Amino acid sequence: MTKGNDLKRAFAEDGARKTHVGGQALLEGIMMRGKLNWAVAVREPGGGIYVEEHDLASGRKKNSWLTWPFVRGCTALVESLALGFKALAIAADHAFDDEDEKAEAQAEAAVDAAESLEVAADPVAPSEAAAASHASQAAEGSASQKGASAESGAGFSMVIPMVLGAVMGVVLFIVAPAALANLIAGEYDERTLAWNLVDGVGRVAIFILYIWLIGRMSDIRRMFMYHGAEHKTIHCFEHGLPLTPENARSFPRLHVRCGTAFLIMVMVIAIIVYTLVPLNALISALGVPDGPAKFALVVAVRVLLMPLIAGISYEITVKWAGSRPENPVVKVILWPGMQMQRLTTNEPDDGQLECAITAMERVLAREEQAAREAEAAEALAAAADGEGGSVSLS
């Protein structure tokens, strides 16, 4: 199957079930996330699949403002990154035997976490499609729902890699493009439009080069295979087919609701927002001199505007475009992200599909159980209301 066919099929064969379940590729594994829980399935050195499952805690019920438009995108990004680091720690802990390999894998995964974060569906406002399919079969090496390794993943051992990953992201995708723009276009307030264009194009170029370079590494190449397995599994579910490697294998490795489109949209929206913000007025008002002081102010404002940019990008790519893949305008908007998926996904093998299916089934089984419990509660409430009515009529 050609790459071109993969792209056409991703748009043309988007399944009827627009699931809210999304995932993330890990080192030798997959994390799937639903409304109530998240599950990790990791291929162990011995060949078995280690499974770990956890409740999905969220402050949205207590803080409804977190679901407001333009805010929910930032909320989703922060929560996804936090869960991603935990899931990467679990994978690194179980995919390798040697302790040095584990430590190296954790550090490598943390640095690449933001780029490998691929949410295939809306993680904030779930669709109304019912979660179905099979309950999970017990997998080799399966852990209890409250396994201990997620706690260790959330602990101090991941703090330094997380900080290093964040610093690296700021340096690569904010400081470096700004320095390039300063070099080519001069001071920010001298040629503002040209400066912002060079900055934006440089950011996209650095991002593409970075993804291409890390994709040459054997571990990341395999991670991108798991990314392809995640997409194929979600396609399979959205088409209402039983979750088996045979069924999942037939679908394209690209997906219209992949987080890659969100990342590309962030870079495009950033150019617009940075150009429209009256930074020159602030520079004049403060009397900021040319050189390091002005450069530092420009970089600081860019960092502070990232939540706004993320919020706008989320509304466009996830809330609007993700549910309208047949729209010609949406196809144009998502096209750059779909092309990037050619770099961030590879064709998986059956073992990788098994991991993706195992994690997916855990999430679906939990939601099926919750749906049954809700139905039972409603039936009991209805019965109680009926009994109360009959007593009052007598």
Secondary structure as UniProt FT lines:
FT   HELIX           3..12
FT   STRAND          22..26
FT   TURN            27..28
FT   STRAND          29..33
FT   STRAND          37..43
FT   TURN            45..46
FT   STRAND          49..55
FT   TURN            60..62
FT   HELIX           64..67
FT   TURN            69..71
FT   HELIX           72..94
FT   HELIX           99..111
FT   HELIX           113..116
FT   TURN            140..141
FT   TURN            145..146
FT   HELIX           149..153
FT   HELIX           156..158
FT   HELIX           159..170
FT   HELIX           171..175
FT   HELIX           176..185
FT   TURN            188..190
FT   HELIX           192..214
FT   TURN            215..216
FT   HELIX           218..238
FT   TURN            239..240
FT   HELIX           245..249
FT   TURN            256..257
FT   HELIX           259..276
FT   HELIX           279..286
FT   TURN            290..291
FT   HELIX           292..314
FT   HELIX           315..320
FT   HELIX           321..323
FT   TURN            325..326
FT   HELIX           328..344
FT   HELIX           350..393
//
